[in-house]
Amino acid sequence: MSETLVVYVPDLGQGVSFYQALGLALEELIPEREALLAPLEGPLLLLRPGSGGVEQGPNRPRPEGRGFARVGVEEGRLVFFVENLEHEKLRLAKYGLPFRETGEHLLLFDPGENPVLVRGLPPERHP
């Protein structure tokens, strides 16, 4: 079983698109109800309709297909770890996702206005 975080977004389609652009793989979609997305490492994200927010969700079996993102949680915020922050800036711009550079990381907001940080992998996590 894998840890699951429930992320509330007003529109599931927009939420799925946002998190897929950040590198998660869509594993399951129940229209109007929920969408399950999986990263390479870290908790699964279960999107549900709502005005915004993140909370612990039920443990779920980890799907076999996985995205390329690495996800963590810090102080109630989702954190995406990337190997090259400069490359990620270009990729986010390509997908039209606005972000702010705030020192060592990028700050984005998902469609539910949930803050999302994108930062470089800690040195010990590089292959």
Residue pairs with C-beta under 8 A, 6 or more apart in sequence:
1 59
1 60
1 61
1 62
2 43
2 44
2 59
2 60
2 61
2 62
3 43
3 44
3 56
3 59
4 43
4 44
4 45
4 46
4 56
4 57
4 58
4 59
4 60
5 43
5 44
5 45
5 46
5 54
5 55
5 56
5 57
5 73
5 78
6 46
6 47
6 48
6 54
6 55
6 56
6 57
7 15
7 19
7 45
7 46
7 47
7 48
7 53
7 54
7 78
7 110
7 112
7 114
8 47
8 48
8 49
8 50
8 51
8 52
8 53
8 54
8 112
8 114
9 15
9 18
9 47
9 48
9 49
9 50
9 52
9 110
9 111
9 112
9 114
10 49
10 50
10 51
10 52
10 111
10 112
11 49
11 111
12 29
12 31
12 32
12 33
12 34
12 35
12 47
12 48
12 49
14 111
15 35
15 47
15 110
15 111
15 112
16 26
16 29
16 35
16 37
16 47
18 97
18 110
18 111
19 37
19 45
19 47
19 110
20 26
20 37
20 67
21 91
21 92
21 95
21 97
22 69
22 80
22 97
22 116
22 118
23 39
23 40
23 67
23 68
23 69
23 80
24 37
24 38
24 39
24 45
24 67
24 69
24 71
25 37
25 38
25 39
25 63
25 65
25 66
25 67
26 35
26 36
26 37
27 36
27 37
27 38
27 44
27 63
27 65
28 34
28 35
28 36
28 63
29 35
29 36
32 49
33 48
33 49
34 46
34 47
34 48
35 46
35 47
36 44
36 45
36 46
36 47
36 60
36 63
37 44
37 45
37 46
37 47
37 67
38 44
38 45
38 62
38 63
38 65
38 66
38 67
39 45
39 66
39 67
39 68
39 69
39 70
39 71
39 80
40 66
40 67
40 68
40 69
40 70
41 70
41 71
42 69
42 70
42 71
42 72
42 73
43 71
43 73
44 60
44 62
44 63
45 71
45 78
46 57
46 60
50 112
51 112
52 112
52 113
52 114
53 112
53 114
54 73
54 76
54 77
54 78
54 114
69 80
69 81
69 82
70 80
70 81
70 82
70 121
70 125
71 78
71 79
71 80
71 81
72 78
72 79
72 81
73 79
74 117
77 114
77 115
77 116
77 117
78 114
78 115
78 116
78 117
79 105
79 116
79 117
79 118
79 119
80 116
80 117
80 118
80 119
81 119
81 120
81 121
81 122
81 125
82 88
82 118
82 119
82 120
82 121
83 120
83 121
83 126
84 120
85 105
85 106
85 118
85 119
85 120
88 106
88 118
89 99
89 101
89 106
92 99
92 106
92 108
92 118
97 108
98 108
99 106
99 107
99 108
99 118
100 106
100 107
100 108
101 107
104 119
104 120
105 117
105 118
105 119
105 120
106 117
106 118
106 119
107 115
107 116
107 117
107 118
108 115
108 116
108 117
108 118
109 115
109 116
110 116
